Amino acid sequence: MSFLTLIQKFGGGKQPTGTPSLGWSCVVVIVSLLTGASVVHNIFKPDLTLPPVESLGTKSDQQEKQ
């Protein structure tokens, strides 16, 4: 038996069927993450507002004001 006959007999070298490409896998992962985040935020409705900033100055700026 030749090597080629063995490969054909035992199915070696065939492309697997149903394997998604890397691009589609990335798209599916991103869509799944965004969908999950959307569901969680619709259920829990977190308050994502930032607190007001009182002062952005440094210590030297605060001393000059006094």
FIGU-6312 format. One record per atom (N, C-alpha, C, O): residue in three letters; z, x, y. Coordinates in steps of 0.05 Angstrom, whole numbers, padded with zeros to 5 digits, always signed. Each point is the difference from the previous one (the first is absolute). Last residue first. Example, Ala and Ser with C-alpha at 12.3 -4.5 7.8 and 13.67 -1.06 7.14 Angstrom:
BEGIN
SER+00142+00257-00045SER+00001+00016+00024SER+00014-00015+00022SER+00004+00010+00022ALA-00005-00004-00137ALA+00000-00018+00024ALA+00000+00018+00024ALA+00013+00021+00000
***
This chain:
BEGIN
GLN+00982-00116+01618GLN+00028-00004+00009GLN+00005+00015+00024GLN+00022-00001+00011LYS-00106+00009-00053LYS+00003-00028+00010LYS+00029-00004+00011LYS+00003-00017+00018GLU-00026+00098-00062GLU-00012-00001+00026GLU+00004-00027+00013GLU+00003-00002+00024GLN+00024+00015-00114GLN+00018+00013+00019GLN-00011+00000+00028GLN+00016-00002+00019GLN-00070-00031-00089GLN+00023-00018+00005GLN+00020+00012+00019GLN+00012-00014+00016ASP-00086+00066-00043ASP-00009-00023+00016ASP+00023-00019+00006ASP+00002-00010+00023SER+00014+00081-00082SER-00003+00010+00027SER-00010-00021+00019SER+00009-00001+00023LYS-00001-00019-00115LYS+00026+00003+00012LYS-00003+00010+00029LYS+00016-00009+00017THR-00101-00042-00051THR+00017+00020-00013THR+00027+00001+00015THR+00004-00014+00020GLY-00070-00076-00028GLY+00004+00025+00014GLY+00018+00019-00016GLY+00014-00008-00019LEU-00043-00086+00002LEU-00014+00021-00014LEU+00004+00027+00012LEU-00011+00020-00010SER+00063-00122+00002SER-00006+00023+00016SER-00014+00021-00017SER+00008+00006-00022GLU+00006-00097-00007GLU+00016+00000+00025GLU-00007+00023+00017GLU-00004-00003+00025VAL-00053-00058-00098VAL+00008+00027+00005VAL+00015+00001+00027VAL-00011-00008+00020PRO+00003-00076-00095PRO-00009+00011+00026PRO+00010+00029+00003PRO+00022+00006-00008PRO-00043-00042-00091PRO+00020-00005+00021PRO-00009+00012+00026PRO-00016+00020+00000LEU-00054-00059-00073LEU+00015+00025+00006LEU+00021-00006+00021LEU-00005-00016+00018THR-00037-00052-00096THR-00001+00008+00028THR+00017+00025+00004THR+00020+00004-00013LEU-00039-00058-00070LEU-00010+00027+00003LEU-00002+00008+00030LEU-00014+00019+00006ASP+00062-00092-00080ASP-00003+00004+00029ASP-00008+00029+00005ASP+00017+00018-00003PRO-00039-00079-00090PRO+00018+00019+00014PRO-00006+00003+00030PRO-00023-00005+00008LYS+00000-00062-00091LYS-00004+00000+00029LYS+00018+00019+00015LYS+00017-00009+00015PHE-00030-00019-00114PHE+00024+00009+00013PHE-00001+00000+00030PHE+00021-00001+00013ILE-00096-00031-00067ILE+00024-00011-00012ILE+00025+00008+00016ILE+00016-00017+00007ASN-00102+00050+00017ASN+00000-00029+00003ASN+00025-00013-00011ASN+00009-00021+00010HIS-00023+00114-00021HIS+00006-00006+00028HIS-00002-00030+00006HIS+00013-00010+00019VAL-00034+00040-00106VAL+00028+00007+00006VAL+00006-00007+00029VAL+00022-00012+00005VAL-00112+00002-00032VAL+00018-00019-00014VAL+00029+00004+00007VAL+00014-00019+00006SER-00077+00082+00026SER-00003-00026+00013SER+00018-00021-00012SER+00013-00016+00014ALA-00018+00100-00055ALA+00015+00002+00026ALA-00002-00027+00015ALA+00020-00008+00012GLY-00070+00016-00091GLY+00029+00000-00006GLY+00016+00001+00025GLY+00020-00014+00002THR-00113+00022+00007THR+00007-00027-00009THR+00030-00002-00006THR+00013-00019+00008LEU-00048+00104+00012LEU+00000-00017+00024LEU+00008-00029-00007LEU+00014-00013+00016LEU-00023+00075-00087LEU+00022+00007+00017LEU+00002-00018+00025LEU+00022-00009+00007SER-00097-00002-00065SER+00025-00009-00013SER+00025+00007+00017SER+00017-00017+00003VAL-00101+00048+00026VAL+00001-00029+00003VAL+00026-00011-00013VAL+00012-00018+00011ILE-00030+00110-00022ILE+00006-00006+00028ILE+00003-00030+00004ILE+00018-00009+00014VAL-00044+00038-00100VAL+00027+00009+00006VAL+00008-00008+00029VAL+00021-00010+00004VAL-00110-00004-00032VAL+00018-00019-00013VAL+00029+00007+00006VAL+00016-00018+00005VAL-00083+00076+00026VAL-00001-00025+00014VAL+00019-00020-00012VAL+00014-00014+00015CYS-00024+00096-00059CYS+00014+00004+00026CYS+00000-00027+00016CYS+00020-00007+00012SER-00069+00009-00092SER+00029+00002-00006SER+00016+00003+00026SER+00021-00013+00003TRP-00115+00014+00001TRP+00011-00027-00005TRP+00029+00001-00005TRP+00015-00019+00007GLY-00057+00102+00002GLY-00001-00015+00025GLY+00011-00028-00003GLY+00016-00009+00017LEU-00025+00065-00093LEU+00022+00008+00017LEU+00000-00015+00026LEU+00022-00007+00010SER-00066-00041-00094SER-00004+00025+00014SER+00024+00006+00018SER+00017-00017+00005PRO-00009-00040-00098PRO-00008-00002+00028PRO-00003+00027+00012PRO+00011+00020-00008THR-00025-00053-00096THR+00016+00018+00016THR-00009-00002+00029THR-00023+00006+00007GLY-00016-00052-00085GLY+00021-00014+00014GLY+00018+00019+00016GLY+00021-00009+00010THR-00071+00052-00092THR-00008-00024+00015THR+00024-00012+00014THR+00022+00001-00010PRO-00049+00105-00022PRO+00018-00023-00004PRO-00009-00024+00017PRO-00009+00004+00023GLN-00059+00071-00062GLN+00015-00007+00024GLN+00019-00023-00006GLN-00009-00020-00013LYS-00025+00092-00062LYS-00006-00026+00012LYS+00017-00004+00024LYS+00024+00008+00001GLY-00019+00068-00062GLY-00018+00002+00022GLY-00008-00026+00013GLY-00015+00000+00019GLY+00046+00000-00121GLY+00007+00019+00021GLY-00021+00000+00022GLY-00023-00004-00005GLY+00029-00047-00083GLY+00001-00012+00026GLY+00008+00019+00022GLY+00007-00010+00022PHE-00025+00024-00120PHE+00028-00007+00007PHE+00003-00009+00029PHE+00023-00004+00010LYS-00110+00025-00046LYS+00014-00015-00021LYS+00028-00008+00008LYS+00008-00023-00006GLN-00062+00078+00063GLN-00010-00027-00001GLN+00015-00017-00021GLN+00005-00023+00005ILE+00016+00115+00001ILE+00007-00013+00025ILE-00009-00030+00000ILE+00015-00017+00007LEU-00040+00071-00080LEU+00029-00005-00001LEU+00009-00015+00026LEU+00016-00018-00001THR-00105+00048-00004THR+00004-00022-00019THR+00029-00007-00001THR+00007-00024-00001LEU-00031+00099+00050LEU-00009-00024+00014LEU+00004-00024-00018LEU+00007-00022+00010PHE+00010+00107-00046PHE+00020-00007+00020PHE-00007-00026+00014PHE+00018-00017+00005SER-00057+00031-00103SER-00001+00015+00025SER+00022-00011+00018SER+00011-00021-00004MET-00017+00025-00107MET+00000-00017+00024MET+00000+00018+00025MET+00014+00020+00001
***
